[in-house]
Amino acid sequence: MPLADGYGVLAGTLQGYSCDVGHSDEHYYHCTVMVRTPRGPYPCAIDLDSKANKYGIEWRIVELGKPGCPALSPLRDGWHPLSRSQAGGAIDYYRSPEFQGDGSWKHGTGREAFADIEALLRHCRRLFVFGEPFRNGVHGVHNIHQNQGDPVSSRWAMENGPWQDGALFVERSDGSMVAFLCRFSTQRKFVEAVKPEPASRSTR
């Protein structure tokens, strides 16, 4: 099943960022990156809640080189809907060729995860945020994390599917690009279950 409100990528420049100061069991820990676009700022809420479990949140930094993703750089600032396929520009943690390899995942608290994001933001020229748009016409992006592998009993299981994972891509001033991926320990890992699709001329 697809994400309920669609999927796409937001392109823009960094306006600012902030993280939740305090939270309880009823409030997930989010860090919000504000992305500047011609239609105004888009808050991009990155869920980094570890549920007080030191293994609850996992993340990975993937260097994509220079140029990192040739199909992204030409995008105009703003929201771009994507079809849920490699040819449509979507990303998948386990199927996208650029994410394959022996990259290791870190685990820790949400604040530790954001420390790695903040280090990337200090050197960003442009940002590309993959995820689901806010509903009801409100500008913003969420589900900026793995969107597959939740347990069948989970409230999010109905929205799981391939080619709709969220991520933060940072284009540096030197033209190189890096991606921040994150997932939750409760999500099944598909590394050995799928193989990357053959590269297409129309993909990144």
Backbone hydrogen bonds, N-H to C=O, Kabsch-Sander energy under -0.5 kcal/mol:
donor,donor_aa,acceptor,acceptor_aa,energy
6,G,3,L,-1.4
8,G,131,G,-2.0
9,V,80,H,-2.3
10,L,129,V,-2.5
11,A,78,G,-2.6
12,G,127,L,-1.9
13,T,36,R,-1.6
15,Q,34,M,-3.0
16,G,34,M,-1.2
18,S,32,T,-2.0
20,D,30,H,-2.3
27,H,24,S,-1.6
30,H,28,Y,-0.7
31,C,46,I,-2.1
32,T,18,S,-3.0
33,V,31,C,-0.5
33,V,44,C,-2.4
34,M,16,G,-3.0
34,M,32,T,-0.6
35,V,33,V,-0.6
35,V,42,Y,-2.5
36,R,13,T,-3.6
36,R,34,M,-0.5
40,G,37,T,-1.9
42,Y,35,V,-2.6
44,C,33,V,-2.0
45,A,43,P,-0.7
45,A,141,V,-2.1
46,I,31,C,-3.0
46,I,44,C,-0.7
47,D,45,A,-0.7
48,L,29,Y,-2.5
48,L,46,I,-0.7
53,N,50,S,-1.8
54,K,52,A,-0.5
56,G,53,N,-2.4
57,I,108,G,-0.8
58,E,183,R,-2.8
59,W,106,K,-1.8
60,R,181,L,-2.4
62,V,60,R,-0.5
62,V,179,A,-2.8
63,E,61,I,-0.6
64,L,177,M,-2.7
65,G,177,M,-0.6
68,G,175,G,-0.7
72,L,69,C,-2.1
73,S,69,C,-1.3
75,L,72,L,-2.1
78,G,11,A,-2.5
80,H,9,V,-2.1
82,L,7,Y,-2.5
83,S,88,G,-0.5
85,S,83,S,-2.2
89,G,86,Q,-1.5
90,A,83,S,-0.5
90,A,85,S,-2.0
95,R,92,D,-0.7
96,S,92,D,-2.4
99,F,96,S,-1.8
100,Q,97,P,-1.5
106,K,59,W,-3.4
108,G,57,I,-1.5
113,A,109,T,-2.0
114,F,110,G,-2.5
115,A,111,R,-1.6
116,D,112,E,-1.0
116,D,113,A,-0.6
117,I,113,A,-1.4
118,E,114,F,-3.4
119,A,115,A,-1.6
120,L,116,D,-1.1
120,L,117,I,-0.6
121,L,117,I,-2.3
122,R,118,E,-1.5
123,H,120,L,-1.4
124,C,121,L,-1.4
125,R,171,E,-4.0
126,R,171,E,-1.6
127,L,12,G,-3.2
128,F,169,F,-2.4
129,V,10,L,-2.6
130,F,128,F,-0.6
130,F,167,A,-2.8
131,G,8,G,-2.1
132,E,142,H,-2.8
134,F,140,G,-2.2
138,V,135,R,-1.3
141,V,43,P,-2.1
142,H,132,E,-2.8
144,I,45,A,-0.6
145,H,143,N,-1.5
146,Q,182,C,-2.2
154,S,151,P,-2.1
157,A,154,S,-1.1
159,E,156,W,-1.6
160,N,157,A,-1.5
161,G,147,N,-1.6
165,D,91,I,-1.8
166,G,145,H,-3.0
167,A,130,F,-1.3
168,L,180,F,-2.0
169,F,128,F,-3.2
169,F,167,A,-0.5
170,V,178,V,-3.2
171,E,126,R,-2.6
171,E,169,F,-0.5
172,R,170,V,-0.6
172,R,176,S,-2.9
173,S,123,H,-0.9
175,G,172,R,-1.8
177,M,65,G,-2.0
178,V,170,V,-2.1
179,A,62,V,-2.7
180,F,168,L,-3.0
181,L,60,R,-2.6
181,L,179,A,-0.6
183,R,58,E,-2.5
185,S,56,G,-2.2
187,Q,184,F,-2.0
188,R,149,G,-3.3
190,F,188,R,-0.5
193,A,190,F,-1.3
194,V,190,F,-1.2
197,E,95,R,-0.7
203,T,200,S,-1.5
